[in-house]
């Protein structure tokens, strides 16, 4: 089987993580290392290092910008804290559903609860004339996660 550049980049990042729970990388340095454009690095991070696959990716752009890839543990509290941190920025519908699906898969919430949360963050529920639904979705998810954390204590 021929490996694509995306496969190679994914393997590199995963092997760099190895036993560490997170790694900080430079998008531009990675692009130079693999002789590709930075958008290729973005593609790999957005498709292969998702919440559903057990990863959280935080990105800071600018001169001192970095990418932080965190490997989630099986510990629900760590996952919930990572998900909560993820809600500090606007969240699109796909990302929101990934967070909810992962909480369901880990048994943190039931199928019915997942369905309820998904309906509250859906595009239909957040339809508004000012187009701030990603911010609203983030705030809703943040409150749901806080309530789940309270329930677990």
N, C-alpha and C positions, 0 to 999 in steps of 0.2 A: 504494500500500500504506500502510495506517495503521500508524504506529509506536505500540507500547505504551510505557508508562512504563519498563518493563524495558529495552526497546531504547534509549531515550533515555539512561538511566543508564549502560548498557553503553558506548554511544558516547562519553559524557562521560568516563568513566574511561579508555577507550582513547586518546582524544585528549589527555587530561591526561598519559598515559604518554609519548606521542609518541616522542621519541628517548631518553628516560630509561629506565633498566632497572627502576626501581621508583618508586612514589609512596606517600606516607603520607596517609591521609584520615581524617576523623572521620565515623563512621556517623551521628551525630546532625546534624552540619552538612550532610551530603549529604541526609538526610531532610528537613531544613528547606528546603534549596535547591530540592528537587524536590517539595515539599509532599506528602510521603508518609510512611508509618510506617517506622521503622528496620528492621522485618522485611522490607520490600520491598527495601531495600539488601542485607540478608542473602541474600535469594532470588537477586538478580542475581549476587552474589559466589559463592554456592554452585553456581550452575548455569552461569554463563558465564565464570567465571575459574577454571577447574579445571586440574589438572596435564595432563589430556588436551588441553586447548586451549593449553597452553604458559604457564600462570600458576601462581604460588604465592601464596596469600593467608594472611597471618599476622594474627592479631587479638589485641589486648589490651583487655580490658574494664576498666571502672572510670573514676574521675574523669579521669585523663589518658589514657584509652583511645584507641586508634587502630586503623586497618586499614592494613596494608602490602600493596600489590599489586606483585608482582615479575614482570616479563616474562622468561621463560627465554630464554636465547640458544641457539644451535645447539651451543654448546660443551658436550660431555658432562660435563666436570668441573664446570662451573657448575650443570648440571642435577642431577648427583649430590649436590653440596654442598647445593643447595636441598632436594632430597628428604630428605637426611640431617637437615637442620635441621627439616624438617617432621615428622620422627619423634621430635622432642623432646616431643611431646604424644601422648596416646592417639589411635590411628587406627582408624576404623571400617572394616568390610570394603569398602565402596564406595570409600573414599579409598585404601585399600591396593591394591585392584585397579587403580585409576586410575594409581597410581605405577608398578606393575608393567607395565601396558599401555604407558605412555609409554616406559619403558626398552626394551621390546620394539620399539616403533615407531621409536625412535631407533637401533636396532641395537646397543644396549648389551648386551642379553641375547638369546638365541635364543628361538624359540617353545617349545622343550622346557624351557629354564630358566625361562621365564615361567610355564609350566604347573606346574612343580615349586614355585616360590615361592608361587604362588596356592594350591596345595594345602596348603602349610605355614601359611598365614595364614587358611585357610578357617574358617568357623564350626564345622564338624565337627571339624577338627583342634584347635581351641582351646576346645572345649566343656569348661567347668569349672563347678563348683558355686559358686564365689565371684564369678562374672561379672566377671572382670578381663581378658577377651579383647582389648579395645581396647589395653590397656597391653602385653599379651604380643605382639600383632600389631605394635605400634610397635617394641618391642625386637627382634623377629625381623627386620623390615624394615631396621632400623638396622644390624644385623650383616651382612645380605646386601649392603647398599650399601657398607659398609666393606670387605668382601671384594672387591667389584667394583672399588672404587677402588684397592685394593692390586694387583689383577690388571692394571689399566691402567697402573701405574707400572713 
